[in-house]
Amino acid sequence: MDFRVIKAEKITETVKELLMDCNYNIGSDITNALEKAKETEKSEVGRQVLCQLIENNKIAHDEQVPLCQDTGMVVLFVQYGDKVVIDGGSFKNAVTEGVRQAYKEGYLRKSVVNDPVFDRINTRDNTPAIIHTEIVPGEKIVITAGGKGFGSENMSAIKMLTPSYGAEGVIDFVLDTVRKAGPNPCPPMVVGVGIGGTFEKAAQLAKKATFRSIETSNPDPRYAEMEQQLLDRINKMGFGPAGLGGTTTALGVNIETYPTHIAGMPVAVNICCHAARHKTAAI
Ligand code: SF4
């Protein structure tokens, strides 16, 4: 069987570039949505905030500086080709080194602590990252990397609904989560919804949903319709840009699904702020 050899340094370099890129250059889907919202936002203050966000993102791009002070905890979704062999180290160590170099050389804030409850000592290089790996056929590694701010992460929620709740139950839970989040997650936000699988799979799907372009829809028209309905209803809540009131509370709602057990219907809502940072590269 033929294998493709990829050097560990190439993975490190790719992760480093993706993380610096996503912290300095917001995706065109977010830029387009902010520009569009600037035209449709009903509140004067809301329009001013949207202009400031657009200007902020432009400065970050022009000067290659982070677009938000919270440069997040690193999350990666990796499609790992089953014909790839890494030369010169393990995949995990190569990724960790990429995170370390990006946050040091890119002057990105180090926001990770070593223990969640007791020690809470800053690891000083933003490691470790959260790595979601899927083994796929092929000889490539495709990495999507992002930095997740916790102002919005802290507003996320999961619920183990039973099937009798149906589509209405899903919609109610998503809206309830966004309503409780209120102005806290730095709106306008991107709402990622994961439905199905198990407890942890739903949460992972919700995160993956926030990493999908908001210019795409779920391929199943029923879920695409649910995405649009949720977006419309969230934008009627009135929190608005920066939570100062207005008609632009969310820029997009993305839903990802997975088959589940006959007795369950897990739903997770991962809220992401307007600094929805993620970039993808194939090696
Ligand atoms: S929630 Fe997002 S925009 Fe707000 S401080 Fe955190 S990273 Fe920045």
Residues whose N, C-alpha, C, O or C-beta is under 5 A from the ligand:
A	BS01	SF4	C68 D70 G149 F150 G151 S152 P185 C186 C273 A275
